[in-house]
Amino acid sequence: MAALAIVREMTPSFLSCDWGTTNFRLRRGDSDPASAAEVRNDSGAAKLAASGGDRAAVFRQTLEQALTELRAPSNWPVVISGMASSTIGWKELPYARLPFALDGSDIVNARLDGRVHLISGIRSDRDMARCEETQAIGLGSLLGPRLPQRARFILPGTHSKHLDILDHRIVGLRTFMTGELFDVLLRHSVLRHTTELSAPFEEGAFSEGVAEAAREPLTALLFQTRTRQVLAGNPSGSNTSFLSGLLIGAELATLRTDSSERDDDPVFLAAGAALRSAYQCAARVLGISGRLEVVDSDSLTWHGHQVLWKRLTRHNG
C-alpha cells in the first residue's frame, strides 16, 4: 500500500498539547500542523511529579511558561492529551472504556482553570493507553471514508500500541513493550557488552532478527545477540540491529498468529521516519507488507485534538 497522504484544513483557534511521560509539546491549532509554531521541552509528567510540592500548581506554571514562549492569545483554549490526566499528572481522570468511538464521542474529559480541556485515555479489561486514543482519532479523521470496517492501527514507540478497529470504534487494545525492552537490554543486560547504543541501522542484521523471531519464542532468541559476536565474530553494531529485529519481529509476528486477525485486514502504521522504516522492513520479511499502509505520526495528536475541540465546542455551545 502507498503512504497515506495527509489532508489538512484550517481549524478553529485552540492550542494542542501532548504531555507525555518524558516530553512536553504545545502547538497552535489554527494552522497547518506541518508549519505550526510550537514549544517542545523535557517537562514531562514524570519530571514534574518528582519535583514535589503542589503538583497542579507545577503543571499550571509549566503550561503558562510554554504559552508565554509561544505568544499564544490568553483567551485560546488548550486541549491536552497524555500523562497530564494520569496518576502522575495534573489531575487524574478515569479511563474511557472500550469500545471507543473514533469520532471522539466517548471521551472522558475535564475542564480546568477555565481554558484547559484535559483528555483522558482508554482501557480494556487488561490494558490501557493515554494519548494513543487521540492519535487514533486523528488517524481515523485523516482516513475518512477510506477507513475500512475492520483494521488495525499500530502506534510504535517505547510502548507500542496495537488498536483493533471495528465499525469506526476501537474494540481491542494490546501494548508491546518493544521500545522499552530494547533500551533496557542495551543498557542493563549482558547484551550491553556485544551491542552499541548509537549504532546505525543495518538492514541485513535486522532482517535476520525478524526472521528468527518468527520461528522461536523471543526468550529463546535474545542470547543469540551475544553469541553472534562471541561465536561468529559479528560486530556490535550489527548485533544492535539484530536485537531490534528480534523485538520488532516478535511484535509484528502476532499479526500472523492472532486468532482475531484476518489475512486481508489492513494495518495502518503511524510512526516517525526511523521506526516506519524498521517496521516496513519487518513487514516485508514476515510477508505482510501488502496489508501495511504507513503515515507520519507527527501530526496525529494535532488532528485528533481538532476533532475533539470541534466536539467540545458543540457540546459546550
N, C-alpha and C positions, 0 to 999 in steps of 0.2 A: 504494500500500500504506500502511496505517496505521503509525504509530510503534510500535516494539516495546515492549511492556510488560515491565518488569524484575521478575522473580520473585526474592525474597530469602528466605534461610533462615539459621538460626543455624549457626555453624560452630565447629570446634574452636579452641582458643586458640592463635593464632600471630600474627605480625606480617608485614604485606605491604609490601614496599619496591620502589618503582620508581625506579631510579637511572639517570637519563638523562645525556646529554652535558652539559647546562647546568643541570639541576634535579634535586633530590632530594625524594622523598616517602615518608613512612613512616606506615602506618595500622595500627590494631588490626584483627585479622582475625576477631574473635569477636562482632561485632555488625553491625547494618545498615550497609552501606557508606556510605549517604547521611548517617548521623549519627555515624560512627566518628571517634573522636579521631585527630588526625593532626598531623604536623610536615612543613612544606614549607620549603625554602630553596633557595639558589642553589649549593649544594655539589655541583655536577655533576662527572662524571668528568673532564672537560677541565680544570676549575679545580684539582681535586685533583692530577691528573697534572702540571700545570705548577708545582705548589708545590715539587717536588723532594723529595729525601730518600727514606726508606723508604716506598714507595707503599702497601704493605699496612698499615703502621702508620698512615698518614694516613687510609686508608679505615676502618680499625678505630676510630680515635679519633672520626671524624666520625659513624659509626654509634652509638657509645657515647654521644656527646653528645645525639643525637636520641632515643635510648632513655631517657636520663635526663629529657629535656624531656617526653617522652610519659608518663613514670612507668610504664613497661612492666615487668611482672614479670621478674625476672632469669632465670627458667627458661623463658621463652617462646621458641620458635624463631623465626627470621627468614628469610623466603623472599624472595630478591632477584632481580629480572629487570632487564635493561637493560645499560648500558655497564659495569657493575661486572665483567662477565665478558669484557671486550674487551681489546684491546692497551693501552688507556689506563686499565684498570680495576684492581680489587683483585687478581684472578688471571685470567689469560687461559684460557678454555676453548674447545675446538674447537666448531664449529657442528654441530648435528644436520643430517643430510642429508634432503632431500625424497625421497619423500613423508613427511609428518609427521602423525601421528595426533592428532586433536583431543581425545582422552581423556588426553593427556599421557604416553602410554606410550613415546614416542620421545625424551623429553627427555634432554639431556646436562646433568649437574649435578655439583656438588662440595660437600662439607661442609667448612666452615671454622670453626675455633675452637669446635667442639662444637655450636654452636647456629645457625650461619649456613648456609643452603642456597642456593647460587649456581646460578641457572638460565642456561644458555647460549641462544644464538639459533639461527636456522635458515639454511640456504643451499641454493641450487640450483647448477648448474654456472656460472652467470653473475651471480648476485645473492645478497644476504644481508640479514638483518634481526635486530635484537635488541630484545626486549620485545614486538614485534608478535606473536611466537608465543604469548606469554602472553595478550595481548589476544584473539587468535583462539580460544584455548582457552576464555577467559571468554565470548566471544560464542557459541561452539558450545554451551557449558553453558546459557546463557540461552535459546537457541533450542530446545534439547532435541529432541523428536520433530518439531518444526516445521522443522528444518534439512533442506532437500531434498538429493537425491543430488548435484546439481550446483548450484553457486552461486559468486558472487564476493564476497569481503569487501574493502571499501575502507576504509582507515585513513588519513585525510588528516593532514597535518602538514608540518613542514619537509621531510621526505622521505616523500611519500605512498606507501603500500604497497597493492598490489593482490594479493590472495591467491586463487588458484583452488582451489576446494573440490570434491572428488570422493569420494563414499563416506566422508564424515566424516574426510577427510585433506586436508592442504594439498599440492597436487601441482604448483602453479606459483606463482611469485613475481616481481613486477616493481616496481621503485622508480621513482617520478616525483619529480624534484627541484623540484616545483611551488612549495612554500613558500620554499625557499632562493633559487630564481631570482627570485621576486617581491621578496624582501628585497634581493638583490644589485642588481637592476635599479633599484629605487627609490633605493638609497643610492649606487651607484658607477657607473652608466652615464649616458649622455647624457639618458636619460629622467628623471633626477632633476630636471631643470630644468622639466619640464612635469607633474610629479606632486606629491603631497602625502602624506607618511608617515601622518599622523593623520586623513586624510580619511574621512568617514563613507561607508558603503556606498550606492551609487546603483544601484538595480536596472536602470534603463533602460540606462545605460552598460555595466554588467556584462553584460547580456543581449546587447548589441551585440557585445561582445568574444567571447562564447561563439559566437555565430552566425558571426562572421568566422573563428574558429578551426576551424570545421567545414568551411570552404571552401578554405583555403590552408595551406601549411606555416607553422609558427609563426615561423620566422626571417624569413619574408617579410612578417610582420604586425606585429612588435614596434615598428618605427619609426612605425607609424600612431599609437601613443600620443603621439608628439611632433607629428606633422602634424595631429592633431585640434585641437591648440591653436594652432599656428603658422598653419595654413591655414584652419581652421574656427572658431577662437575658443572652443573648449571649455575650461572652467576646469580647473585642475589636479586638483581633487577628482574630477571626472567622469573624467579620464584615468586616475586611480588605479584606479577600479572597472573601466574598460575593460581595463586591463592585467591585472587579476585575472581578468577574464572570458576573456581570451585564453589565459592559462596553465591555468586550471581547465577551460576548454572543450577545449583541446588534450589534456589528460589524459583527460577523460571521452569524447571522441570516439573513443578507441581501443575503447570498448565496442561501437561500431558497425562497426569495421573489423577487429577481432581475429578471425582465422580460427578460433580455438579457442572463440569465444563462439557461443552460440545465442540467437536473439532472445527466447526465453522464459526464459532462465536468470535467476533472481532475483539482485539485487545488494543486499547489506546494507552500508549506510554507517554507520560508527561514528565520531562526531566530537563536538566541543563545539558549543555553540549557534551561534556565528558561522559556523563552517565548514559545519555542517549546512545552514544557510540558504542559503549560497552554492552548495553542491553541489546542493541540491534545485532551486534556480533554474536552474542549468546543465542539469540533467537535463530540466527542462521544456522549455527551449529546444531541446535536442537530440532531444526526442521519446522519451525513455527513462524518464520518471518512473514509468510504470506498472510497471517492473521493480524500482523502488527501495523499500527499506524502511529506516527510519532508527532509530538507537538512540544514546542518550547514551553517549559513550565513557568517562565519568569513572570508572565502577566496573569496567571490563572487566579491568584488571590484578588488582584485588582478587578478582574472581570466578575468574580464571584461577589465581591462587595458591590459592584454595580447592580447586580440582580437584587441583592439583599437590601441595598439602600432604596431602590425603587419600591420594593415591597414594604419596607418600614415606613416610607413616606406615605404610601397609600393607606397603610394601617393607622398611622398617627393622624393623617388628614381626615 
